[in-house]
């Protein structure tokens, strides 16, 4: 696929039977082992759902200084599969959805902080304070994993957000990698024949 500078880069999409950090570590290490000239430190982004929120995958791979985790926006906000609607419950989430969406899609620190304060105000009088704690511990403290105003500062971020175009891009990326692999095989075969 093409990166932000229109250069070819190698994406990786993995499918596992069971989602575990160790499974993803094995998958990424296997892909790097099979990719000639690639090293783990070449990986700049790991984009996925909430399993990566603890960022332990970066430590296990030894790339915490060279790679960013970006949480898929769709897996945070979707009513069907989103982790935030599940954490707050659909009723409370309906009152927080606009603020949480604004936090995710924030284009500036000011916009993020305004949405955060509004969400805090919604939760301050809620009888169950576990939701206010969740907002602080699992959402605000992890803003570097999902807030657009932060992600946009990462070089080569490609604007991945888990939106419909990036979901479609999964198929395009796989097809591109397959075509690229076939081209390399053809060149190798041709050189061997000469």
Secondary structure, DSSP 8 states (H G I E B T S, - for coil): -B-TTS-B--------SS--HHHHHHHHHHHHHHSTT--GGG--EEEESGGGTT-HHHHHHT-TTT-EEEE-HHHHH-TTT-HHHHHH-HHHHHHHHHHHHHHHT-SSHHHHHHHHHHHHHHHHT-S-THHHHHIIIIIGGGGGGT-HHHHTTSTT-TT--S-HHHHHHHHHHHHHHHHHHHHHHHHHHHHHH-
